[in-house]
Amino acid sequence: MKKKLRQTSLLLLYAAPLVFLAVFYLYPLARILQTSFRADGAWNFAGIGETLARPYFWRVVWFTTWQAVASTGLTLVVGLPLAYMFARYDFRGKSLLRALTTIPFVMPTVVVAAAFTALAGRSGLLNQWLQAFFDLDTPPIQLMQTVWIILIAHAFYNVSVIIRAVGGFWSNLNPSLEEAGAVLGANRWRLFREVTLPLLTPSITAASLLVFLFCFTSFGVVLILGGLRYATIEVEIYRQTVSFFNLPVAAFLSLVQMGLTFTVMAVYTRAQAKASLPLETRPRQRTARTPRNWRQRALLILSLVAMLTLLLAPLLALVWRSFTLGGQGFTLQYYQALTENQRQSAFFVPPLVAVRNSLMYALATLFLSLFLGIASAYLLDRPRSWMTAILDPVFLLPLGTSAVTLGFGYIISMGPLRTSLWLVPIAHTLIAAPFVVRTFLPALRRLDPRLRESAAVLGASPLRTWAEVDAPLLFGAVLVAATFAFTISLGEFGASLLITRPDMPTMPVVIYRALGKPGLLNYGMALAMSVILMAVSAVSLVVIERFRIGEMGEF
């Protein structure tokens, strides 16, 4: 009886993420397809042939692909040296700096757009300083509305993926492997090429595919910083849906995007599985060392300065402009305006209330995504089969689906739930749960199965084995996963813009609304709210980095 009850409980646990995915992901997409391609009781796919025949469609697909490849390459160039520094060196402030690298990854696109405009726009800080120093009449930096600002912004966003995924794996590699090669006479370059690089290749491949996926589905960065001239598939879905209300074309583009991203995810999950194979590892406290000579110290300092310049310069420019916008010196008026109803509107919601809303949604997302993500990870950790091979990339599909498409799917399919406060954390969970899976699953796969077998031999029940073996060893991975779920929910913008109630906006939605209104005051309020959102994300990340438990460095 107990065995049957245990099997039923496991079945229900494994079914939970599948049911959630079916109800809140597959069903809304099915309703979108039905609305787009079915009229008067008959299916009509004539628009697909017309779309395929247009050269513009293929240009959009080509640009989406090559900019994602170029962005991934630039992110690797920036991220791999930093991953090495965090993996192999121990220095003061390491945890703080590691946390800072994650802040851009969880920032909403509207904040990043405001930050890069404040730094490198025509009237940004860099152009102001250069014009004043060289007495120039025109701004020397012309990056806005170019492909270069898109590539730089993508590297800004995703460098933390390389640092955490590759650096975390690198930090746990046993240094005795390189020491053995050195004893046999290999120089540093040969040691890296023949010993370290082969071990890192699965981790680098998996991280690169994940970065490619994020850049391939990029929306806000391309739309705001690049403009409609540089339309990706995601931007085109938005245009066809919102501007032209051409749902058949938008639905077909969504299918194309999902097909391509599913292929990338299938390759990614196989690479991640190879990166998660058990290896002889060491705690990062034993593999990291302090710089031993001036060359190592100089390399560390140069790498950290480059990192701070890339990651912090736009954010610091954003903070500076929020206090000095308008050229009247230091002022707090934009922060004070966040609590004022300037136009005495009956529909006004104080922007600071959005902070409370975002925290409330983020906490709900945290618990939902942890439960569903950990259950998914245990399901995928079962013996390899055709089912797990399919489910592994399926659990990542929400990351490759247009938030605009999902938002309209919710509007069409959710009925009374459209006005429920739970719809926002449900949508956020769809985005955050894959991060929980990719954070928790590698740690789960690295667990030595002999530990569980020993507990079973000693008479421990499966529940006691999980509580006394799995839970303590995996707590660090759970804490990191919780951090990502919480901060991703705080910064989520695309889905929130479509489904939040007017009286319960989130911080990114309030920022977007302020940016869309004319006037210096609205722009200053957007900058001020952006700084508050950045500060909340930074505090949550620093706290988790400070109290994180566990040796394995996961994404």
Secondary structure by P-SEA (a helix, b strand, c coil): caaaaaaaaaaaaaaaaaaaaaaccaaaaaaaaaacccccccccaaaaaaaaacaaaaaaaaaaaaaaaaaaaaaaaacaaaaaaaccccccaaaaaaaaaaccccccaaaaaaaaaaccccccaaaaaaaaaaccccccccccccaaaaaaaaaaccaaaaaaaaaaaaaaccaaaaaaaaaacccaaaaaaccccccaaaaaaaaaaaaaaaaaacccccccccccccccaaaaaaaacccccaaaaaaaaaaaaaaaaaaaaaaaaaaaaaaacccccccccccccccccaaaaaaaaaaaaaaaaaccaaaaaaaaaaacccccccccccccccccccccccccccaaaaaaaaaaaaaaaaaaaaaaaaaaaaaaaccccaaaaaaaaaaaccccccaaaaaaaaaacccccccccaaaaaaaaaaaaaaaaaacaaaaaaccaaaaaaaaaacccaaaaaaccccccaaaaaaaaaaaaaaaaaccccccccccccccccaaaaaaaaaacccaaaaaaaaaaaaaaaaaaaaaaaaaaaccccccccc
